[in-house]
């Protein structure tokens, strides 16, 4: 049970695919003009990730080593097609905004990478928890970026007005440069906080060693 929990937490924070590993970067930069589009794209990717990882782990011994990558892509493409049809039926407006990026989930290196590095080597239960953790980590990252861009670029959040009539929207946040700017600032902040925390831990460790040395 602890390993399964670690799989989920790892994807959410320590090895977040967007803010830590920086993989699968097309959706975070291209579809996060609003919080809603980021959330739905993240959930769609999560569903594909969990389903494909489950099937790949379940049939890993039956897939010939020589054709494993084409086989993974066929499995992933099957679930992407299903998700694409579901989105078109349930949220057609958002599906239209996401456009080609939903079918492009097939070639998202996050999904193929987890299939090759984890699902094909682990039991089904851990493949599911790994897919859940990575997918939810991807989802909250896209939603967070979308919230910032929508808030500053339109003055709204999930379509609801946040700022008054006097707010001047930062139009750049709705354009591609706004995505790079937002992403860069978030990664910079996370790295800065991580480095400061590491220095504090190193300082505490040195102080502890000095205390132990004096006592000895």
N, C-alpha and C positions, 0 to 999 in steps of 0.2 A: 504493500500500500504506500509506503514512504517513497519508493521509486516512482510510482505513478504520480504522486503529488509533486515530486521534484520535476518530473517531465512537464507538468502544467506550469509550475512557477518559473521554470527555466525559460520557457517561451514567452512568458508575460514580461519578464524583466531582464534577467541576467544575459540571455541570448535572444533578446527581442529582434526579430528579423529586420525590422525597419530602422530602429535607432541604435542597435548594437552591431548586428552583422551586415547591415546595409545591403541586403539582397532583395530581389523583387521590387525594384525601385520605380518601375513605370507607373503602377497604380498610385503610390503615395504622391507622385509629382503631377500626375495627369488628371485624376478624377476627384481630387480633394478640394474642389472649388466650394463645396458646401459640406456641412457635417452629415447630412442625410446620405449624400452620395458616397462619402467615405465609409459610413457605417454599413450601408447595404453592400458595397463592394467588398468590405472586410468580411461580412457574414457569408457572402457567396463564396469567397475564397476559403473560408473556414470549412464550409460544408464540403467543398470539393476536396480539401486537404484531408479531412477526417475519413470520408468515404473511400478515396483512392488509397490512402494509407492502410485502411482496414483490408481492402481487397488484395493489395500487394502483399501485405504480411500474411494473409490467409493462404495465398497461392504461391508464395515465394519459392517453395520447393518444386513446383510444377512448371515454373517459367524458366526456359533454357537460359543459361548465362549469356550466350552469344546474342540473344535478341531481347535482353531484359529492358533496355532503354526504349526501343519501339513498343514493347508490350506495355511499359509504364505509361507511355504517351497515349496509347489507345485507351487504357483504363481511365486516365485523367480526362481525355477528350469526351468520353462517354458521360461522365458526371458533369462536366462543363456544359455539355449540350442540354442535359436535364435542367441544370440550374438556370441556364439562359432562357429556356422555355418557361420556367416557373416565374422568373422575374418579368418576362414579357407579359405574362398573364396577370400577375398580382400588382406590379408597380410599373406600368408601361411608361409613365413619365420619367421615372428615374432610369429605367432600362434604356430609354432613348438618350438620356444624358450620358450614361456610361458607354453606350455605343460599342465600338469594336473592342473595348478593353475587357468586356466579359468573355468573348471567345478567346482573347489572348491569355486568359488564365491558364490555358493549356500549356503555354511555353513559359509560365512563371517559374523562374529558377528556384523559388522557395519550395514549391510543391514537388518538382522533380528532384530537387536536392534532398528533401526529407525522405522521399521514396527510396532513393539510392543509398543515403547515408544511415537511415534509421529503420524505416518500415520493412525493408528487405532483409534486415538482420535481427529484428526483434519479434517477440510474440505479439499476437493481435491486441491484447489489452494495452500494452505499452505503446503500440503504434497509434492506437486511438487517443491515449492521453497526450502523446507527443503532438499529434495533429491538432488536438484541442488547444493545447498550450500555445503552439506556434500560431494557430489561426486566431485565437483571441488576442494574442500579442500584436499580430498584424492588424486586427480590427480596431483595437483601441488606439494604435498609432495613427491609422488613417482617419479615424474619427477625431482625434485630437488635432491633427493638422487641419482637417476640414473645419473644425470649430474656430480655430484661429483665423483662417483665411476668410471664412464667411463673416465672422464677427467684425474684422477690420475692413473687409472688402465690400460688405453690404449692410453692416449694422444689424444683422439678424443672427439668430441661432436656431437651427432646425426650422427655419422659415418664420419664426416669431421675432417681431421687432424688439431690439434690446435698447438701442440708443434712440434719442429723440430726433426731431426734425432738424435740429442744428448740427447733427453729426455729418461730417464730411468723409465720405467713403474713400478708402485707399484703393483705388481701382487697380493698382499694381498687384494687389493680393489676389485678384481674380484672374490674373494673367500668369503665364509660365514662370516669369521671373519671381513672382510672389511665392510660388511653390518652392523654388530653390532657396529663396531667402528664409522662408519659414523653416524648412528642413534643416538648413545650415545652422540657424540660431538654436534650434532644439538640440541638435547633436552637440553643438558647442557647449551649451549649458549642462547637458548630461555628463559630458566628458570633464568639464570643469568641476562639477560637484563630485564626480568619481575620483578625480585626482586629489582634491582637497581631503576627501574622506580617507584615501589611501595614505596621504601624508600624516594625517592625525593618528591613524592606526600604527604607522611606522614610528612616530614620535612616542606613542604610548608604549610600544614594545621596547624601544630603547630605554625609556625611563624605568620600565619594569626590570630590564637587564641590569641597569645601574643599581637599583635597589637590592636585587639578588646578589650582585657582586659585593656590595658593602656588607650585607649580612653574612656573606661567606668569609 
